[in-house]
Amino acid sequence: MSLKIQNLTKVYGQQKAVNDISFDVQKGEIVGFLGPNGAGKSTTMKIATCYIPATSGSVEVCGFDVRQSPNDVRRNIGYLPEHNPLYLDMYVKEFLEFVGGIYKIKGNTLKQRIEEVIELVGLQVEQKKKIGQLSKGYRQRVGLAQALIHDPQVLILDEPTTGLDPNQLVEIRSVIKQIGREKTVIFSTHIMQEVEAICDRVVIINKGQVMENQPLDKLVQSGKNLEQIFRDLTTR
């Protein structure tokens, strides 16, 4: 089991951002984590990546509990937040060397890994530029590269294609699909076509609660339309 969430709750003051949710993600799955703004997606992702603590419940990543073994979780997880945190004055390779050093990857091992992720995410042409000189699409690729630098088993991406033009959308989707052949990928999005193009399963959350958790093909066979489900949620 790559990710196991059980009875997870997060309370801010009087508001339950996440309300007793449970779901699992199997090794090798690409799962779309869907829901309106404020549904609890980012909060769940931040708990799973050890950025904020849960109020109650548990999250395990590759068998490690986020509370009891946060360093083991971080070694097994790659995270790209919604607002891609990059050092714009650093060069692409320089930035990846910096991130690799945080994970204690050194020498030839780090050099080889940087070359691997640059090729994987399609940064070869731009690898010698400063990050601040890159388009948003290529900055997203740098964000993906930093999330992958330590070769994690699980990749969590929060709105990885927000603000990209149509060509960039297609390219980043292709990268995510390629990564999903070897990694477990959970990503949030508002773009239903994106889910239909690359996901194995969808988990739909609204007001902190899981509303749907099904393989995509079964959801389609049941006659449910993702666009309609999403519209219904936003009017509740």
HUKAZI-V950010 format. One line per field, one symbol per residue. ss: DSSP state (A for helix, B for strand, O for the rest). burial: b if it has 24 or more other ideal C-beta (glycine too) atoms within 12 Angstrom, else e. Layout:
BEGIN
ss = ???
burial = ???
END
This chain:
BEGIN
ss = OOBBBBBBBBBBOOBBBBBBBBBBBOOOOBBBBBOOOOOOAAAAAAAAOOOOOOOBBBBBBOOBBOOOOAAAAAAABBBBOOOOOOOOOOBAAAAAAAAAAAOOOOAAAAAAAAAAAAAAAOOAAAOOOBAAAOOAAAAAAAAAAAAAOOOOOBBBBBOOOOOOOAAAAAAAAAAAAAAOOOOBBBBBOOOAAAAAAAOOBBBBBBOOBBBBBBBAAAAAAOOOOAAAAAAAAAOO
burial = ebbbbeebbbeeeeebbbbbbbbebebebbbbbbbeeebbbbbbbbbbbbbbbbeebbbbbbebbbeeeeeebbbbbbbbbbebebeeeebbbebbbbbbeebebeeeebeebbebbbebbbbeebbebebeebebbbbbbbbbbbbbbbbbbbbbbbbbbbebeeebbebbbbbbeebbeebbbbbbbbbbebbebbbbbbbbbbbbbbbbbbebeebeeeeeebeebbeebeee
END
